[in-house]
Amino acid sequence: MTRQFAAILVSRLAGAVIQALVGIVLARSVLAAEYGQITAITGALLFWFIVCSVGIPSYLGRARALGANDDVATALVLNIVTSILGGAIAAAALLLGLVPIDLAGVLVLLVIGTALDKNVDASLSVAIADGERLRPAVSVLLRRLTTAAVFFGLLLGGLAAIPAYCIATAAGPVLGQVHASLTLRRAGVHVRLASSWRGVLRDSVPFAVNDIAIQSRTLDVAVTAIAAGPTAAGLYSAAAKLVAPFELVSSTLAAVVLPHATRMAHSGARRAALLLGAAGLALIVPAGVLAFLAGPIVVFLLGEQYADAALPLAILVFSLPAIGLTSPYSSLLQGRGRHRFVAITSTAFAVATISAIAIGAVAGGAIGAAVAVLAVTTAKAVVLFWALVTLQDASEA
């Protein structure tokens, strides 16, 4: 597991750096309010497609680890169907007046890219459950490098930043989809209705609830925009995008942990929780160093117009240890059969997070929104940790 985690983490971090460079150039090429608008729409699309995926990406890892290959094949069909339906609904919403019509056309490309990206990630859950290291890593780098190459190429060719970004965001996942299909074929996985699709949906629902609750964090920019205006949203988004690469450690570990947790005992999950908790506490010191340097980092990367994003960035940096723990903690509990508890807990904290961000943004703009994320995420990490350390094997009960 350690080698697989390391390989996938390195690729995702490299991909995140590439993605961050694209985001930095986009931010420097448009006004803060425009940046806030485009990132709010992107976040809303990410959330929408998590809703549409009905928990299939997380369910696939556990089903493959249990050897339920017919359910895996059926789940992959459902994943494609929900991606297509979700994309059609999102595109229709954009074209029918959700955004100005002159912007809607290029934003449809964001819809296509996001739908394909989520479909690819779900397919790769099978490879991760099989212990694959190379192919999941290659997929991430292939998508991110293609997106960056297309974006920078179009900018150099004279295209405006937002259309260039939308085109590039669709280009990477197209190649990723081809690669994912080849990966499934090599693993001998057939995409077909081999079992009851209703049964698969029933089993994936608890995973869906947790995935939706976690992904609701991507609505933070949109909520901040509604509560405090597009400029405050742009400042908050700038800070959030700079810490996003570090959050990949958590999501990568969660993806790798879930199938392994399915095979371990409760006592192993408790030990893993304690080790992860110790690692999270150790991150507080480097987080403090990064927070101290937040001002120079923001100005250097994004320019003077984003100088007011320094304090939100410093606050969000301190939330990283807790963010880093919540996803793998959830995966450990899901692997041990506590997916319903995770679903209920994640839903409660999702509502708390969105509500706190709205209140914080009204009270303190981007700074208030960042404080809300820090407070609620820390509370969630504590609750999940307690649930893990109190797990008991049958022999211990």
Disulfide bonds with the S-S distance in Angstrom:
none
